[in-house]
Amino acid sequence: MRHGILIALAALLIGCAGGYVTAQDMAAVQSGDDCEAVLDFLGDPRDVNVTRMENRERQQWVYCMDLECIDRGYVYAELDRSGCEISSVQF
């Protein structure tokens, strides 16, 4: 019985932990990376802030770096007619 409770608690914690990234994850993202590949690697961001300009769009992807989302990392993506690539990373 005790073993089953511990397994259930571990599964719950792992499920909750899926919403954040580590500093190592953020450090692996580089300027010039393809947006799709970065999203596949990091997962969906917590928030996306968008700035639209005449022929392009800049997105700021906000990632939580802990369970409480006190520490955050930011990935900046530039989108235009030719596609989407990462312009910078801040964490």
Disulfide bonds with the S-S distance in Angstrom:
Cys35-Cys84 1.88
Cys64-Cys69 1.95
